[in-house]
Amino acid sequence: MNDPAAHRQGGFIRTLPLLAKDLASDLTRMLFPACCPVCHRALVKGENLLCLECRWKLPRANYHLTSDNQLLHKLVDINAPIEKAASFFFYKNSSPYSRLIRDAKYNGRPAINRELARTFARELRPTGFFDDIDLIIPVPLHWFKRLRRGYNQTEYIARGISDITALPVSYNLRAGKSHSTQTHKTGKERRTAALLDVFKVIGADELDGRHILLVDDVITTGSTILSCARALHGGVNDLRISVLSLATTRLGQ
């Protein structure tokens, strides 16, 4: 015969680990509060990476809502056609939201990129943006720069998208030469850098006939993305390329 009291006691015992975990989490949050990287306010329970106010005010690009958008116009190249392009938010050096890109890239916080990519991928998935994509390729970083920095921040974007879509991440694109950051260069300097033979394809036959999603953290003039696209189109048969970035400058900026 079942004993109701014993049953209730057993249920309580089974929930103890969950209660302890919640208590430990709350205690950790009190002693070492996580802060929003945009406004630096302490996050409260239920907030993840960004506080609710900063998430609400994020200057979203919404390029994925139109097939013929300004990001595609920025990435026009007859030798490197891009099919679809999407970016999460607008980038401006003076904006506090630029801290997201800088912290992930230079300040040892690449996990920011992964979380932002997850959030953006969740928003994009219902629109069908990923439906015909076969794999994800992050813009590569030269081995010396990666060794110095300790990571490639764009790989975290690729992993974040993969977390939501289950698309595989491919590393068939390599940086054959070290390329300096484009963020603080003039438009002319960026376009000149784009002409350099910086990237090369590894295992091109593995990409034949595939539709890849090329991902980067921020697109300014598009010179880095177009350099990658030219290398891929030049080395792979029947390739289709779409582009996703976390941030982009406005057209003409």
N, C-alpha and C positions, 0 to 999 in steps of 0.2 A: 504494500500500500504506500502511495506517495505521501511524503511529509511536506506540506506546503511551506512550513518554516524552513526546512532544510533546503527546499528548492530556491526560496528567496535568498537564503544565505549563500548558496552556490552561485546564483546570478550575481550577487554583490561581489563575491570573490573574483569572478571572471572579469568584472568591470574595473577591478583595482588597477591593473596595468594601464588602462586607458586614462583613468583618473590621475594616476601618478604622472603620466606623460603630459597631460594637459596642465597639471600643476607645475611641472618642471618648465614647460614652455612659457607659462605666464610669469614664473619667477625670473627666467632668463630675460624675458622682455622687459621686466621691471628693472633689473640690474644693468642690462646692456641693451638699451632700446635701439632698434633699427631706425634709421632716419631716411626720410625721402631725399634722394640725391638732388632733387630740383630745388626744394624750399628748405631742406634740412630740418624740418619738423619731425619729431618722433612719430613713428607709425603706430597706429592702434590696432587692436585685434581685428582681423578681417581685411586689413590693408596689406597689399603685397607689392613691394618695390616702391611704388608711387603712392602718395596719399591720395585720398579720393578727390580733393580739390585740384591737385596737379594733373591727375588722370583726366578729370573733366575738362580742364583748360588746355590739354595737349593740342598743339596746333596741327591737327591732322591734315594730311595731304589729300586723302580720298581719291587718288588717281585711279584706283582699281574700279571705281564706279562708272568710268567711261573708258571705252576701248581705245579711243583716239584722244590721248591726254598729253599734257605738256611734258611729262617725263619722257614719253616716246619721242616727242619732237626734239628734245634735248639729245636723244640717243640715235638720231638718224645717221646712218652710214651705209652706203650702197654695198660695201664689202663686208658688212657685219650686221645684217638685218636682225632686229629685235621684234618679237611677236607681241608680247605683253610686258607691261611694266607697272610696278606698284611700289609705293613708299609709305611708311607709317606716318611720319610727321615732317614738317618743314624745319630745316636747320638754319640757324643764324647765329653767328659768333656771339652777339650781344645778348642772346636769349638764355635764360637760366636752363632751358631744356638742352642746350648744347653740352651741359655738364654730363648728361647721360652718355653721349658719344665720347667725350674726353675721359671720363672716369673709366669707361670700359676699355678704352684704347691705351691710355697712358698711365693710369693710376691703379693698375692691378685689380680691376673689378670687371673682368669679362663676363661674369655671370649676369651682369645687367643686360648684356646683349641677348643672352639665352632667354631670359624672362620676357624681354620686350618682343622677341621673335615669337615666342609662344602666344603672347597676347595678340599680336598682329595675325598670326596664322589662324587663331580661333575665329577672328573676324572675317578673314578671307575665305576660309573653307566653305561656308555656305554659299558663297558667290560663284563657286565652280572654278576659281582661279587655278587650283592645283589639279583639276581633274585629268588633264592630259600631260602633266609633267611626269617624267620618268625618274629623274634624280636631281640632286642638289649639288652644285659646285661652289664652294666659297672662294672668293678672290684670294689667291695665295699670297703669302709673305715670304720674302727671301729668307733663307735659312739663318743668315747671320743676324738679321733684324729680329727674327723669331727667337733666336738664342738669347739675344740681349733683352728682349721684352719678356720672354718666358711663355708666350702664347701667341696665337693668331686670333684676334678678336672676331674675325668673320666666321671662323669655324664654330664659334658659339652661336652665331645667328643660324647657321645651317643646322646645328643640333637642335636648336629650339624649334625650328620649323619641322624637323623630322620627328620631334617628340609628339607633335600634334597630327601630322599627316602620315607618318610611318614611311615617308619617302627616304630612300637610301642617300647617304652623303658620299660623294665621289671626290677623290683627290687626284684626278687626271690632269689637272692644270698646275704647273709649277712656275715659280718666279725665277727665271734664269739669271736675271740681274737684279741687284738691289735698286728699288725705286723709292724715292723720298716721298714723304707725305704730301698730298695735294691740297690740304685744307687751307694753308696760308699762302699758296702761290697765286700769282696773277693768272687770268684766263689764258694769256699768251704762253706763259710758262707751262701750264697744264697741257695745252694743246701740243706744245713741243715735246713734252714728256711722253705723250700718247703715241708719238711716231717711233719711239725707241722699241727695239725688239726685246721687251722685258719678259714676256710670258711664253711658255712652250707647253705643248700637249704631250702627255705621257700615256701610252696605251690607247692610241687614237681609235683602233678598231673596236674597243669596248664601248665607244660612244656613237658608232655608226647608226644613223637612223633614229637617234634618241632625241627627246625634247628635254633639255636641261634648264634648270633654274639657277642662274648665276646670281650670287648674293654678295652684298657689300654693306658696310656700316653706313656710309654717307656718300651720296653722289652730288658733286658740285657741277663741273662742266660735263662730266661723264667720261673723261679721258681714260681713267683706269678701267672702267667697265668696257669701253669700246676697245681698248688694247687687248683685254681678255677675249672679247668676242671675235676680234680679228684673228687671234691665234687659234681659237677653236674652229671657226669657220674655214680657216686656211688649212687645218690639219685633219678635219673630220668630214666624212661623207654624209650627205643628207641630214645635216644637223639642224635642229631648231633650238632657238635660245629665247628665253624670257628672263626678266630681271626683277629682283626684289631688293630693296634697301630699307634700312630702318629710317633713314633720314635723307632729305634732299634739299638743296637750295631751290628757291623759286626760279622759274625761267627768267634769264636775263640778269640774275643776281651774281 
